[in-house]
Amino acid sequence: MVARGPRGERMIPADRFYRAPLTTALAADELATAVRFTLPPAGAGWGFAEVSRRHGDFALVGAVAVIALAADGTVARARLAFFGAGGTPMRGLALEQALAGHTATPALIAEGARAAAAALSPDADIHATAAYRRQVAATLAERTLTAALARCGGVR
């Protein structure tokens, strides 16, 4: 994220930008002026899914995934992020590490999705329990990864 204020411009890494619900690393006198993304490699696949009570509501849980395959069909790069499962977006690092360098089989994806969701510490509120959010996160992680894999021509 690029922030600009009276002291000039500064870069804020995405994993440090979100601090809590509706709270960012921006100072009171700063504005976010740009977001810079690293584009996925050519041929990468993506997946996105969310669950909400009604269309247009904030998500109870959501997941987004990107997968790129190496020439031999193994996973060269995998990224998974959850939202709505806590105060800030969270990466599924356990799954990313489990897939790297391996063939993304349905069993490996399911196992990694469960591990990534188990690492979450979701909030409980009147809309969903923490256990429900964790269970839905695992399901959405598996679905988004499977969709991403299909989009890049990998195993389904």
DSSP file (Angstrom, degrees, kcal/mol; ACC not computed):
  #  RESIDUE AA STRUCTURE BP1 BP2  ACC     N-H-->O    O-->H-N    N-H-->O    O-->H-N    TCO  KAPPA ALPHA  PHI   PSI    X-CA   Y-CA   Z-CA
    1    1 A M              0   0    0      0, 0.0    11,-2.9     0, 0.0     2,-0.6   0.000 360.0 360.0 360.0 140.8    0.0    0.0    0.0
    2    2 A V  E     -AB  11  34A   0     32,-3.0    31,-2.9     9,-0.2    32,-1.2  -0.925 360.0-170.5-105.8 124.6    1.2    3.5   -0.8
    3    3 A A  E     -AB  10  32A   0      7,-3.0     7,-2.6    -2,-0.6     2,-0.4  -0.905   2.9-166.1-114.8 142.6    0.4    6.1    1.9
    4    4 A R  E     +AB   9  31A   0     27,-2.6    27,-2.2    -2,-0.4     5,-0.2  -0.993  21.1 139.9-131.4 137.2    0.9    9.8    1.5
    5    5 A G  E >   -A    8   0A   0      3,-2.1     3,-2.0    -2,-0.4    25,-0.2  -0.821  67.7 -63.8-153.3-168.9    0.8   12.5    4.2
    6    6 A P  T 3  S+     0   0    0      0, 0.0     3,-0.1     0, 0.0    24,-0.1   0.738 129.8  54.8 -61.0 -23.8    2.5   15.7    5.3
    7    7 A R  T 3  S-     0   0    0      1,-0.3     2,-0.3     3,-0.0    23,-0.0   0.414 118.6-107.0 -90.7   2.8    5.7   13.8    5.9
    8    8 A G  E <   -A    5   0A   0     -3,-2.0    -3,-2.1     2,-0.0    -1,-0.3  -0.745  53.9 -31.1 111.1-158.0    5.7   12.4    2.3
    9    9 A E  E     +A    4   0A   0     -2,-0.3     2,-0.3    -5,-0.2    -5,-0.2  -0.773  52.6 177.0-105.6 145.4    5.1    9.0    0.8
   10   10 A R  E     -A    3   0A   0     -7,-2.6    -7,-3.0    -2,-0.3     2,-0.4  -0.988  25.4-125.5-144.9 155.7    5.7    5.6    2.4
   11   11 A M  E     -A    2   0A   0     -2,-0.3    -9,-0.2    -9,-0.2    -2,-0.0  -0.832  18.3-165.5-100.4 136.5    5.1    2.0    1.6
   12   12 A I        -     0   0    0    -11,-2.9     5,-0.1    -2,-0.4    14,-0.0  -0.977  23.7-125.1-121.7 116.5    3.2   -0.3    3.9
   13   13 A P    >>  -     0   0    0      0, 0.0     3,-2.0     0, 0.0     4,-0.8  -0.305  22.7-120.6 -58.4 144.1    3.4   -4.0    3.3
   14   14 A A  H >> S+     0   0    0      1,-0.3     4,-0.8     2,-0.2     3,-0.8   0.845 111.3  58.7 -57.0 -37.1    0.0   -5.6    2.9
   15   15 A D  H 34 S+     0   0    0      1,-0.2    -1,-0.3     2,-0.1    76,-0.0   0.583 113.1  39.8 -73.4  -6.1    0.5   -8.0    5.8
   16   16 A R  H <4 S+     0   0    0     -3,-2.0    -1,-0.2     1,-0.0    -2,-0.2   0.429  97.9  78.9-114.0  -4.0    1.1   -5.0    8.1
   17   17 A F  H << S+     0   0    0     -4,-0.8     8,-1.6    -3,-0.8     2,-0.5   0.937  84.7  60.2 -72.8 -47.0   -1.6   -2.7    6.7
   18   18 A Y  E  <  +C   24   0B   0     -4,-0.8     6,-0.2     6,-0.2    -1,-0.1  -0.721  54.2 164.5 -88.0 124.6   -4.7   -4.2    8.4
   19   19 A R  E     -     0   0B   0      4,-2.5     5,-0.2    -2,-0.5    -1,-0.2   0.758  64.2 -25.8-107.8 -34.6   -4.5   -4.1   12.2
   20   20 A A  E >  S-C   23   0B   0      3,-1.6     3,-2.5    67,-0.1    -1,-0.5  -0.941  96.2 -44.4-166.3 172.4   -8.1   -4.8   13.3
   21   21 A P  T 3  S-     0   0    0      0, 0.0    67,-0.1     0, 0.0     3,-0.1  -0.313 129.5  -5.5 -53.5 126.9  -11.6   -4.4   12.0
   22   22 A L  T 3  S+     0   0    0     65,-0.2     2,-0.4     1,-0.2    66,-0.1   0.687 114.6 109.7  60.4  21.9  -11.8   -1.0   10.3
   23   23 A T  E <   +C   20   0B   0     -3,-2.5    -4,-2.5     2,-0.0    -3,-1.6  -0.992  41.6 173.2-130.6 127.4   -8.3   -0.1   11.6
   24   24 A T  E     -C   18   0B   0     -2,-0.4    -6,-0.2    -6,-0.2    -7,-0.1  -0.648  46.7-101.9-122.2 179.6   -5.3    0.2    9.4
   25   25 A A  S    S+     0   0    0     -8,-1.6     2,-0.2    -2,-0.2    -7,-0.1   0.372  80.1 121.1 -84.3   4.1   -1.7    1.3    9.7
   26   26 A L        -     0   0    0     -9,-0.2    -2,-0.2     1,-0.1     2,-0.1  -0.474  64.7-125.1 -68.1 137.0   -2.5    4.7    8.1
   27   27 A A    >   -     0   0    0     -2,-0.2     3,-2.0     1,-0.1    -1,-0.1  -0.379  30.2-102.1 -73.3 162.7   -1.7    7.6   10.4
   28   28 A A  T 3  S+     0   0    0      1,-0.3    -1,-0.1    -2,-0.1    -2,-0.1   0.768 123.2  45.3 -59.3 -26.6   -4.5   10.1   11.1
   29   29 A D  T 3  S+     0   0    0      2,-0.0     2,-0.3     0, 0.0    -1,-0.3   0.120  99.7  91.9-105.5  20.9   -3.1   12.5    8.5
   30   30 A E    <   -     0   0    0     -3,-2.0     2,-0.4   -25,-0.2   -25,-0.2  -0.815  53.5-158.7-115.6 156.2   -2.4   10.0    5.7
   31   31 A L  E     -B    4   0A   0    -27,-2.2   -27,-2.6    -2,-0.3     2,-0.6  -0.967  26.7-118.3-125.1 145.5   -4.4    8.7    2.8
   32   32 A A  E     +B    3   0A   0     -2,-0.4   -29,-0.3   -29,-0.2     3,-0.1  -0.762  36.1 173.9 -78.3 123.2   -3.9    5.5    0.9
   33   33 A T  E     +     0   0A   0    -31,-2.9     2,-0.3    -2,-0.6   -30,-0.2   0.607  56.8   6.0-109.7 -16.3   -3.0    6.7   -2.6
   34   34 A A  E     -B    2   0A   0    -32,-1.2   -32,-3.0     2,-0.0     2,-0.4  -0.989  51.6-145.2-162.3 156.6   -2.2    3.4   -4.4
   35   35 A V        -     0   0    0     -2,-0.3     2,-0.5   -34,-0.2    -3,-0.0  -1.000  18.6-156.6-125.7 129.1   -2.1   -0.3   -4.1
   36   36 A R        -     0   0    0     -2,-0.4     2,-0.4     2,-0.0    -2,-0.0  -0.923  10.2-168.4-111.8 129.2    0.7   -2.3   -5.8
   37   37 A F        -     0   0    0     -2,-0.5     2,-0.7   -36,-0.0    -2,-0.0  -0.865  23.0-132.7-114.4 146.5    0.2   -5.9   -6.7
   38   38 A T        -     0   0    0     -2,-0.4    -2,-0.0     0, 0.0     0, 0.0  -0.895  35.9-129.3 -90.2 119.2    2.7   -8.5   -7.9
   39   39 A L        -     0   0    0     -2,-0.7     3,-0.1     1,-0.1     0, 0.0  -0.423  20.4-112.5 -71.0 143.3    1.0  -10.1  -10.8
   40   40 A P        -     0   0    0      0, 0.0     3,-0.1     0, 0.0    -1,-0.1  -0.346  44.9 -87.8 -68.3 158.1    0.7  -13.9  -10.8
   41   41 A P    >   -     0   0    0      0, 0.0     3,-1.9     0, 0.0     0, 0.0  -0.231  56.3 -81.2 -63.7 156.8    2.8  -15.7  -13.4
   42   42 A A  T 3  S+     0   0    0      1,-0.3     3,-0.1    -3,-0.1    -3,-0.0  -0.311 118.8  26.1 -56.3 138.3    1.2  -16.3  -16.9
   43   43 A G  T 3  S+     0   0    0      1,-0.3    -1,-0.3    -3,-0.1    26,-0.2   0.410  86.1 143.4  87.2  -2.3   -1.0  -19.4  -16.8
   44   44 A A    <   -     0   0    0     -3,-1.9    -1,-0.3    24,-0.1     2,-0.3  -0.379  40.4-140.0 -69.0 150.0   -1.8  -19.1  -13.1
   45   45 A G  E     -D   67   0C   0     22,-3.0    22,-2.4    -3,-0.1     2,-0.3  -0.753  15.0-160.4-109.2 159.6   -5.3  -20.1  -12.0
   46   46 A W  E     -D   66   0C   0     -2,-0.3     2,-0.3   101,-0.3    20,-0.2  -0.918   8.1-168.4-137.0 160.3   -7.5  -18.4   -9.4
   47   47 A G  E     -D   65   0C   0     18,-2.1    18,-2.6    -2,-0.3     2,-0.3  -0.988   2.9-175.9-148.9 147.2  -10.5  -19.1   -7.2
   48   48 A F  E     +D   64   0C   0     -2,-0.3     2,-0.3    16,-0.2    16,-0.2  -0.995  11.1 158.6-144.4 135.8  -12.8  -17.0   -5.0
   49   49 A A  E     +D   63   0C   0     14,-2.3    14,-2.9    -2,-0.3     2,-0.3  -0.981   7.8 177.2-155.4 148.8  -15.6  -17.9   -2.8
   50   50 A E  E     -D   62   0C   0     -2,-0.3     2,-0.4    12,-0.3    12,-0.2  -0.986  18.3-143.7-148.6 156.9  -17.5  -16.4    0.2
   51   51 A V  E     +D   61   0C   0     10,-2.7     9,-3.2    -2,-0.3    10,-1.2  -0.991  26.8 162.9-123.0 128.2  -20.4  -17.3    2.4
   52   52 A S        -     0   0    0     -2,-0.4     7,-0.1     7,-0.3     3,-0.1  -0.941  46.5-116.8-137.8 161.8  -22.8  -14.6    3.7
   53   53 A R  S    S+     0   0    0      5,-0.5     2,-0.3    -2,-0.3    -1,-0.1   0.920  99.3   6.3 -65.3 -43.1  -26.3  -14.7    5.2
   54   54 A R  S >  S-     0   0    0      4,-0.2     3,-2.3    -3,-0.1    -1,-0.2  -0.961  96.1 -83.0-137.5 154.0  -27.7  -12.7    2.3
   55   55 A H  T 3  S+     0   0    0     -2,-0.3     3,-0.1     1,-0.3    -2,-0.0  -0.354 118.2  21.6 -56.0 129.8  -26.4  -11.4   -1.0
   56   56 A G  T 3  S+     0   0    0      1,-0.4    -1,-0.3    -2,-0.1     3,-0.1   0.224  95.3 122.0  94.2 -14.3  -24.5   -8.2   -0.4
   57   57 A D  S <  S-     0   0    0     -3,-2.3    -1,-0.4     1,-0.1     3,-0.1  -0.328  77.6 -85.6 -72.0 161.8  -23.9   -8.8    3.3
   58   58 A F        -     0   0    0      1,-0.1    -5,-0.5    -3,-0.1    -4,-0.2  -0.419  58.0 -98.3 -60.4 144.7  -20.4   -8.9    4.8
   59   59 A A        -     0   0    0      1,-0.2    -7,-0.3    -7,-0.1     3,-0.2  -0.429  18.1-153.0 -68.5 138.3  -18.9  -12.3    4.4
   60   60 A L  S    S-     0   0    0     -9,-3.2     2,-0.3     1,-0.4    -8,-0.2   0.862  88.4 -12.7 -70.9 -38.7  -19.1  -14.7    7.3
   61   61 A V  E    S+D   51   0C   0    -10,-1.2   -10,-2.7    24,-0.1    -1,-0.4  -0.955  71.8 179.0-157.4 145.8  -16.0  -16.3    5.8
   62   62 A G  E     -DE  50  83C   0     21,-2.3    21,-2.1    -2,-0.3     2,-0.3  -0.977   7.2-162.2-146.1 160.7  -14.3  -16.0    2.4
   63   63 A A  E     -DE  49  82C   0    -14,-2.9   -14,-2.3    -2,-0.3     2,-0.4  -0.996   3.8-170.7-143.9 147.3  -11.3  -17.4    0.6
   64   64 A V  E     -DE  48  81C   0     17,-2.2    17,-2.4    -2,-0.3     2,-0.3  -0.998  12.4-175.4-136.6 139.2   -9.2  -16.5   -2.4
   65   65 A A  E     -DE  47  80C   0    -18,-2.6   -18,-2.1    -2,-0.4     2,-0.4  -0.972  13.6-168.8-137.8 149.7   -6.5  -18.7   -4.0
   66   66 A V  E     -DE  46  79C   0     13,-2.2    13,-2.6    -2,-0.3     2,-0.4  -0.997  10.5-175.6-135.2 133.4   -3.9  -18.5   -6.8
   67   67 A I  E     -DE  45  78C   0    -22,-2.4   -22,-3.0    -2,-0.4     2,-0.4  -0.996   6.8-172.6-131.3 136.4   -1.9  -21.4   -8.1
   68   68 A A  E     - E   0  77C   0      9,-2.7     8,-2.3    -2,-0.4     9,-1.9  -0.993  16.3-145.8-123.9 135.6    0.9  -21.5  -10.7
   69   69 A L  E     - E   0  75C   0     -2,-0.4     6,-0.2     6,-0.3     2,-0.1  -0.742   9.0-128.5-102.6 149.0    2.3  -24.8  -11.9
   70   70 A A    >   -     0   0    0      4,-3.2     3,-2.1    -2,-0.3     6,-0.1  -0.360  40.9 -94.2 -80.2 170.3    5.8  -25.7  -12.9
   71   71 A A  T 3  S+     0   0    0      1,-0.3    -1,-0.1     2,-0.1    -2,-0.0   0.799 126.8  55.6 -58.6 -30.2    6.5  -27.4  -16.3
   72   72 A D  T 3  S-     0   0    0      2,-0.1    -1,-0.3     1,-0.0     3,-0.1   0.408 121.3-106.1 -86.0   4.1    6.4  -30.8  -14.6
   73   73 A G  S <  S+     0   0    0     -3,-2.1    31,-0.5     1,-0.3    82,-0.2   0.396  79.4 127.2  89.9  -2.8    2.9  -30.2  -13.2
   74   74 A T  S    S-     0   0    0     29,-0.2    -4,-3.2     1,-0.1     2,-0.6  -0.431  73.6 -88.2 -81.1 164.3    4.0  -29.6   -9.6
   75   75 A V  E     +Ef  69 100C   0     27,-2.7    26,-3.1    24,-0.5    -6,-0.3  -0.617  40.9 178.0 -77.6 116.5    2.9  -26.5   -7.7
   76   76 A A  E    S+     0   0C   0     -8,-2.3     2,-0.3    -2,-0.6    -7,-0.2   0.816  73.8   3.1 -83.3 -34.7    5.4  -23.7   -8.3
   77   77 A R  E     -E   68   0C   0     -9,-1.9    -9,-2.7    22,-0.1     2,-0.4  -0.963  62.5-179.3-156.1 133.0    3.5  -21.2   -6.3
   78   78 A A  E     -E   67   0C   0     -2,-0.3     2,-0.4   -11,-0.2   -11,-0.2  -1.000   2.9-176.2-134.5 137.3    0.3  -21.3   -4.2
   79   79 A R  E     +E   66   0C   0    -13,-2.6   -13,-2.2    -2,-0.4     2,-0.4  -1.000   2.9 177.7-133.5 136.7   -1.3  -18.4   -2.3
   80   80 A L  E     -E   65   0C   0     -2,-0.4    12,-2.8   -15,-0.2     2,-0.4  -0.999   1.9-180.0-137.8 133.7   -4.4  -18.7   -0.1
   81   81 A A  E     -EG  64  91C   0    -17,-2.4   -17,-2.2    -2,-0.4     2,-0.3  -0.995  11.2-154.5-135.2 143.4   -6.0  -15.9    1.9
   82   82 A F  E     -EG  63  90C   0      8,-3.5     8,-2.3    -2,-0.4     2,-0.3  -0.856  10.0-174.3-110.6 148.5   -9.1  -15.9    4.2
   83   83 A F  E     +E   62   0C   0    -21,-2.1   -21,-2.3    -2,-0.3     4,-0.1  -0.977  66.6  29.7-138.0 155.6  -11.3  -12.9    5.0
   84   84 A G  S    S+     0   0    0     -2,-0.3    39,-0.1     2,-0.3     3,-0.1   0.458  92.8  98.1  78.0   0.1  -14.2  -12.6    7.5
   85   85 A A  S    S-     0   0    0      3,-0.2     2,-0.3   -23,-0.1    36,-0.2   0.144  96.0 -11.8-105.6  18.4  -12.6  -15.3    9.7
   86   86 A G  S    S-     0   0    0     36,-0.2    -2,-0.3    34,-0.1   -66,-0.1  -0.968  95.1 -61.8 171.7-172.1  -11.0  -12.8   12.1
   87   87 A G  S    S+     0   0    0     -2,-0.3   -65,-0.2   -68,-0.1   -67,-0.1   0.738 115.8  19.0 -70.9 -23.3  -10.2   -9.2   12.6
   88   88 A T  S    S-     0   0    0    -69,-0.1    -3,-0.2   -67,-0.1    -6,-0.1  -0.923  97.2 -79.9-139.5 162.7   -7.9   -9.0    9.5
   89   89 A P        -     0   0    0      0, 0.0     2,-0.4     0, 0.0    -6,-0.2  -0.366  49.7-154.8 -60.0 148.0   -7.3  -11.0    6.3
   90   90 A M  E     -G   82   0C   0     -8,-2.3    -8,-3.5    -4,-0.1     2,-0.2  -0.987   9.1-131.2-132.4 137.6   -5.1  -14.1    7.0
   91   91 A R  E     -G   81   0C   0     -2,-0.4     2,-1.1   -10,-0.2   -10,-0.3  -0.590  16.8-131.2 -81.7 148.2   -2.9  -16.1    4.7
   92   92 A G     >  +     0   0    0    -12,-2.8     4,-2.1    -2,-0.2     3,-0.5  -0.568  41.0 162.8 -93.9  67.2   -3.1  -19.9    4.7
   93   93 A L  H  >  +     0   0    0     -2,-1.1     4,-2.4     1,-0.2     5,-0.2   0.829  67.2  58.9 -60.9 -36.4    0.6  -20.4    5.1
   94   94 A A  H  > S+     0   0    0     -3,-0.2     4,-1.9     1,-0.2    -1,-0.2   0.915 110.5  42.9 -60.3 -42.8    0.3  -24.0    6.1
   95   95 A L  H  > S+     0   0    0     -3,-0.5     4,-2.1     2,-0.2     5,-0.2   0.912 110.8  54.7 -70.2 -42.6   -1.4  -24.9    2.9
   96   96 A E  H  X S+     0   0    0     -4,-2.1     4,-1.5     1,-0.2    -2,-0.2   0.910 112.9  43.4 -57.2 -43.7    0.9  -22.8    0.7
   97   97 A Q  H  < S+     0   0    0     -4,-2.4    -1,-0.2     1,-0.2    -2,-0.2   0.865 111.0  54.8 -71.1 -36.8    3.9  -24.7    2.2
   98   98 A A  H  < S+     0   0    0     -4,-1.9    -2,-0.2    -5,-0.2    -1,-0.2   0.848 113.0  42.2 -66.2 -33.9    2.2  -28.1    1.9
   99   99 A L  H >< S+     0   0    0     -4,-2.1     3,-2.5    -5,-0.1   -24,-0.5   0.802  85.1 111.1 -83.3 -29.8    1.5  -27.6   -1.8
  100  100 A A  B 3< S+f   75   0C   0     -4,-1.5   -24,-0.2     1,-0.3     3,-0.1  -0.215  93.9   0.6 -55.7 123.3    4.9  -26.1   -2.9
  101  101 A G  T 3  S+     0   0    0    -26,-3.1    -1,-0.3     1,-0.3     2,-0.3   0.451 113.6 101.5  81.4   1.3    6.8  -28.5   -5.1
  102  102 A H  S <  S-     0   0    0     -3,-2.5   -27,-2.7   -27,-0.2     2,-0.5  -0.735  81.9 -99.8-113.6 162.8    4.1  -31.2   -5.0
  103  103 A T        -     0   0    0     -2,-0.3     2,-1.8   -29,-0.2   -29,-0.2  -0.719  40.4-125.2 -77.2 127.8    1.4  -32.4   -7.3
  104  104 A A        +     0   0    0    -31,-0.5    51,-0.1    -2,-0.5    -1,-0.1  -0.551  39.7 176.7 -81.5  84.3   -1.8  -30.8   -6.1
  105  105 A T     >  -     0   0    0     -2,-1.8     4,-2.6     1,-0.1     5,-0.2  -0.461  44.0-110.3 -81.0 158.6   -4.0  -33.9   -5.7
  106  106 A P  H  > S+     0   0    0      0, 0.0     4,-2.5     0, 0.0     5,-0.2   0.883 120.3  51.7 -56.2 -37.5   -7.5  -33.6   -4.3
  107  107 A A  H  > S+     0   0    0      2,-0.2     4,-2.4     1,-0.2     5,-0.2   0.910 110.4  47.0 -67.0 -41.4   -6.4  -35.3   -1.1
  108  108 A L  H  > S+     0   0    0      2,-0.2     4,-2.6     1,-0.2     5,-0.2   0.892 112.9  49.8 -67.1 -39.2   -3.4  -33.0   -0.6
  109  109 A I  H  X S+     0   0    0     -4,-2.6     4,-2.7     2,-0.2    -2,-0.2   0.937 112.2  47.3 -63.5 -46.1   -5.7  -29.9   -1.3
  110  110 A A  H  X S+     0   0    0     -4,-2.5     4,-2.1    -5,-0.2    -2,-0.2   0.918 114.1  47.0 -62.6 -43.7   -8.3  -31.2    1.2
  111  111 A E  H  X S+     0   0    0     -4,-2.4     4,-2.0     1,-0.2    -1,-0.2   0.920 114.6  46.6 -63.9 -44.4   -5.6  -31.9    3.9
  112  112 A G  H  X S+     0   0    0     -4,-2.6     4,-2.6     2,-0.2    -2,-0.2   0.875 109.9  53.8 -65.5 -38.2   -4.0  -28.5    3.3
  113  113 A A  H  X S+     0   0    0     -4,-2.7     4,-2.3     2,-0.2    -1,-0.2   0.909 109.6  47.8 -63.2 -42.5   -7.3  -26.7    3.4
  114  114 A R  H  X S+     0   0    0     -4,-2.1     4,-2.2     2,-0.2    -1,-0.2   0.905 112.7  49.0 -64.6 -40.8   -8.1  -28.3    6.8
  115  115 A A  H  X S+     0   0    0     -4,-2.0     4,-1.1     2,-0.2    -2,-0.2   0.909 111.4  49.1 -66.0 -41.7   -4.7  -27.4    8.2
  116  116 A A  H  < S+     0   0    0     -4,-2.6     3,-0.4     1,-0.2     4,-0.3   0.916 113.5  46.2 -64.4 -42.8   -5.0  -23.8    7.0
  117  117 A A  H >< S+     0   0    0     -4,-2.3     3,-1.4     1,-0.2    -1,-0.2   0.862 106.7  58.6 -68.5 -35.2   -8.4  -23.4    8.5
  118  118 A A  H 3< S+     0   0    0     -4,-2.2    -1,-0.2     1,-0.3    -2,-0.2   0.790  99.7  59.1 -64.1 -26.7   -7.3  -25.0   11.8
  119  119 A A  T 3< S+     0   0    0     -4,-1.1    -1,-0.3    -3,-0.4    -2,-0.2   0.587  88.1  99.6 -78.8  -9.5   -4.7  -22.3   12.1
  120  120 A L    <   -     0   0    0     -3,-1.4   -34,-0.1    -4,-0.3    14,-0.1  -0.417  58.6-157.3 -76.4 152.6   -7.4  -19.6   12.1
  121  121 A S        -     0   0    0    -36,-0.2    -1,-0.1    -2,-0.1    -3,-0.1  -0.632  26.1-173.4-123.2  70.7   -8.7  -17.9   15.2
  122  122 A P        -     0   0    0      0, 0.0   -36,-0.2     0, 0.0     2,-0.2  -0.241  22.7-114.2 -70.0 155.2  -12.0  -16.7   14.0
  123  123 A D        -     0   0    0    -39,-0.1     2,-0.4     6,-0.1    10,-0.1  -0.550  21.4-139.3 -80.9 150.1  -14.3  -14.5   16.0
  124  124 A A        +     0   0    0     -2,-0.2     2,-0.2     5,-0.1     5,-0.2  -0.900  35.4 149.0-105.6 141.9  -17.7  -15.7   17.2
  125  125 A D        -     0   0    0      3,-2.4     3,-0.3    -2,-0.4     5,-0.0  -0.818  63.9 -68.2-152.4-167.2  -20.7  -13.4   17.1
  126  126 A I  S    S+     0   0    0     -2,-0.2     3,-0.1     1,-0.2    -2,-0.0   0.681 128.0  52.4 -67.9 -15.3  -24.4  -13.5   16.6
  127  127 A H  S    S-     0   0    0      1,-0.3     2,-0.3   -67,-0.0    -1,-0.2   0.803 122.6  -7.4 -91.0 -31.9  -24.0  -14.6   13.0
  128  128 A A        -     0   0    0     -3,-0.3    -3,-2.4   -68,-0.0    -1,-0.3  -0.981  63.3-116.0-164.0 148.3  -21.7  -17.6   13.4
  129  129 A T     >  -     0   0    0     -2,-0.3     4,-2.2    -5,-0.2     5,-0.2  -0.420  34.7-112.7 -80.0 164.1  -19.6  -19.5   15.9
  130  130 A A  H  > S+     0   0    0      1,-0.2     4,-2.4     2,-0.2     5,-0.2   0.896 118.8  53.5 -63.1 -40.1  -15.9  -19.7   15.6
  131  131 A A  H  > S+     0   0    0      2,-0.2     4,-2.3     1,-0.2    -1,-0.2   0.907 108.4  49.3 -63.1 -41.8  -16.2  -23.4   14.9
  132  132 A Y  H  > S+     0   0    0      2,-0.2     4,-2.8     1,-0.2     5,-0.2   0.933 110.8  49.7 -62.7 -45.7  -18.6  -22.8   12.1
  133  133 A R  H  X S+     0   0    0     -4,-2.2     4,-2.5     1,-0.2    -2,-0.2   0.904 111.2  49.4 -60.8 -41.0  -16.3  -20.2   10.6
  134  134 A R  H  X S+     0   0    0     -4,-2.4     4,-1.9     2,-0.2    -1,-0.2   0.913 112.1  48.2 -64.7 -42.3  -13.4  -22.5   10.8
  135  135 A Q  H  X S+     0   0    0     -4,-2.3     4,-1.8     2,-0.2    -2,-0.2   0.922 113.7  46.2 -64.1 -44.9  -15.4  -25.3    9.1
  136  136 A V  H  X S+     0   0    0     -4,-2.8     4,-3.0     1,-0.2     5,-0.2   0.881 108.4  57.2 -65.9 -37.8  -16.6  -23.1    6.3
  137  137 A A  H  X S+     0   0    0     -4,-2.5     4,-2.6    -5,-0.2    -1,-0.2   0.907 106.2  49.6 -59.5 -42.1  -13.1  -21.7    5.8
  138  138 A A  H  X S+     0   0    0     -4,-1.9     4,-2.1     2,-0.2    -1,-0.2   0.922 112.7  46.9 -62.8 -44.2  -11.8  -25.3    5.2
  139  139 A T  H  X S+     0   0    0     -4,-1.8     4,-2.3     2,-0.2    -2,-0.2   0.925 114.5  46.3 -63.6 -45.2  -14.6  -25.9    2.7
  140  140 A L  H  X S+     0   0    0     -4,-3.0     4,-2.9     2,-0.2     5,-0.3   0.874 109.9  54.2 -67.9 -36.3  -14.0  -22.6    0.9
  141  141 A A  H  X S+     0   0    0     -4,-2.6     4,-2.4    -5,-0.2     5,-0.2   0.940 110.2  47.1 -61.1 -45.6  -10.2  -23.1    0.8
  142  142 A E  H  X S+     0   0    0     -4,-2.1     4,-2.2     1,-0.2    -2,-0.2   0.919 114.2  47.3 -62.1 -43.6  -10.7  -26.5   -0.8
  143  143 A R  H  X S+     0   0    0     -4,-2.3     4,-2.3     2,-0.2    -2,-0.2   0.919 113.4  46.6 -65.0 -44.1  -13.2  -25.1   -3.4
  144  144 A T  H  X S+     0   0    0     -4,-2.9     4,-2.5     2,-0.2    -1,-0.2   0.893 114.1  47.9 -68.9 -37.9  -11.1  -22.0   -4.3
  145  145 A L  H  X S+     0   0    0     -4,-2.4     4,-2.5    -5,-0.3    -1,-0.2   0.899 111.6  50.0 -67.8 -39.9   -7.9  -24.1   -4.6
  146  146 A T  H  X S+     0   0    0     -4,-2.2     4,-2.2    -5,-0.2    -2,-0.2   0.906 112.8  47.2 -64.2 -41.1   -9.7  -26.7   -6.8
  147  147 A A  H  X S+     0   0    0     -4,-2.3     4,-2.3     2,-0.2  -101,-0.3   0.911 112.1  50.0 -65.3 -42.5  -11.1  -23.9   -9.0
  148  148 A A  H  X S+     0   0    0     -4,-2.5     4,-1.2  -103,-0.2    -2,-0.2   0.913 110.9  49.6 -62.0 -42.7   -7.6  -22.3   -9.2
  149  149 A L  H  <>S+     0   0    0     -4,-2.5     5,-3.0     1,-0.2     3,-0.4   0.905 110.5  49.8 -63.7 -43.0   -6.1  -25.6  -10.2
  150  150 A A  H ><5S+     0   0    0     -4,-2.2     3,-1.2     1,-0.2    -1,-0.2   0.893 107.7  54.7 -63.0 -39.4   -8.7  -26.2  -12.9
  151  151 A R  H 3<5S+     0   0    0     -4,-2.3    -1,-0.2     1,-0.3    -2,-0.2   0.760 109.5  46.5 -68.6 -24.1   -8.1  -22.8  -14.3
  152  152 A C  T 3<5S-     0   0    0     -4,-1.2    -1,-0.3    -3,-0.4    -2,-0.2   0.335 121.8-104.4-100.9   9.0   -4.4  -23.3  -14.7
  153  153 A G  T < 5S+     0   0    0     -3,-1.2    -3,-0.2    -4,-0.3    -2,-0.1   0.681  74.6 136.0  85.2  18.0   -4.9  -26.8  -16.3
  154  154 A G      < -     0   0    0     -5,-3.0    -1,-0.2     1,-0.2   -80,-0.1  -0.122  64.2 -55.9 -86.2-172.3   -3.9  -28.9  -13.3
  155  155 A V              0   0    0    -82,-0.2    -1,-0.2     1,-0.1    -2,-0.0  -0.332 360.0 360.0 -62.5 143.3   -5.6  -32.0  -11.9
  156  156 A R              0   0    0     -3,-0.1    -1,-0.1    -7,-0.1    -6,-0.1   0.393 360.0 360.0-106.7 360.0   -9.2  -31.6  -10.9
